[in-house]
Amino acid sequence: MTSPSDTAPQPRFRPRPWTHLETPQDVELWIDEHNRALQELVKPTETGVGILFTLAEGGDVYMQTTDDAVVLDVEPDAGWIAPLITAATGAEPPRGQVWVLPSDRLVQLILGLSTLVLSTTLVVGHPFGARARRGAY
């Protein structure tokens, strides 16, 4: 007899262990790598494309980038990270859980988050909020 877990489809994308990034150059290489992965693995018709950061101390942060913005969906269990996002990017916290940051803050954001990340996972179909748009790195 098969159990429901035996017949459940495998997740399309699996978590990847995080490697601490120490310099802006490290971050640029990481961005290039993930941009290539998104271009290769995500269909052009898919929306809600981004990266899920699972934080070592608990919580999830979803990130999507566009040409002019970085959209962060900070899950309630990761709300503790808001002061770090503010310190790294100079952005004021939003009223809700979706942050919209200027795209030129991406490197600073990733450097700020780097020591707190446990793993990353590519995502599709995530509802990044009404102001979010489909994007790539």
N, C-alpha and C positions, 0 to 999 in steps of 0.2 A: 504494500500500500504506500502511495506517495503522500507526503505531507504538503500543505500549501506552500511551504518554503522551498520545496523541491521544484515546484512548477512556476514559482514567481520569476519574472524576468530579471536577469542580472542588471545592475545599474549600468547605464551607458558609460558614465565616467566614474572613475574610482579616485578616492583621495590620494594625493601625492604628499609624502612627508616634506616638510618645509626645511629649507636650508637657510640659515641666518644670512641676510644680506647686509654688508657693512659699508658699502660705498655707493655713490650715485651710479657708477659704472656697473656694479653688480645688479642694481635695480634695472638699468637700461637693458642688460642682457636678459634678465628675467622677463621683462616686458616683451622683448623680441621673441623669446622662446614661446611665451603664451600666445602671442599674436599669431605666430605660425601654427600652433596647435589649433587655435580657434578657426583659422582659415581652412585647415585641412579636415577638421572633424565636425564642423558645424555647417549645416545646410543653409544656403542663402535665404530660405523662406522661414527659418526659425527665428523666434523673437525671445526676449528675456535672456539674452546671452551674457554671460559674465563668469566671474570667479567667486567661489565660496571659500572664505577664510574661516577655518575652524580654529578658535583661539585655545591655547594651551590651558588657560585658567577658566575656560568655560564660555560658551556663547559662539554665535555665528555672525559673520559680516559678509553680505553679498556685495560685490562690486561690479559695476558695469561702466565702461568708458565710451564716450562719443568724441567727436572731433573737438567739442568745446566744453565738455563737462565730465566729471567723475561722479557717478551716482553710487552712494553707499546705502544699503538697506541694513541697518544695525538692528538685529533681532533683540527683543527685550532682555534676554539673558546675557547679552553682550553690551548692554547699556553702560556698564562700568567703563567702557573704552572711550566714551565721549570726551572727557578732558584731554586724552592723548590726541584724538583727532583734531581738537581745537588747537592744542599746542603745536602739532606738526604742520597744520595747514593755515592757521590764523582764522579759520571759519567759525562763525557763531553756531551753536547747536540749533537744530531745527525744532519746530514745535512737535513733530512726530518722530518717526524712526528713520525717515529717508533724508539723507544729506545730499545736496547737490553742490559740488565743489568745482572751481575752475580747473580745466584740464592741466594747467601748468603746475598744479599742486600734487600730481600723481607720484612723482619721485619722492617728495618729502613725506607723503602719506605712507608709502610702502616702507621707506626707511624707518618711520616712526612705529609702524606695526610689526616690523620684522622680528623683534625679539619675543613677541607675544603669540606668534602663529605656530600652530601645531601641524596643520596640513592645508592644502588647497585642493579644490575640486572644480573642474569646469562644470558650468550649469547652463541649461537652456530652459525656457519656459518660466523663468522666475518673474513674478510681477513686481517690477522695480518701482512702482508708483506712477501716478498720473503724469508727472513731469519727466519721467525717464523715457529714453528712447533706445531703440536697438543700437548697439554699437560694438566696436571691437577695439582692441588695444592698439 
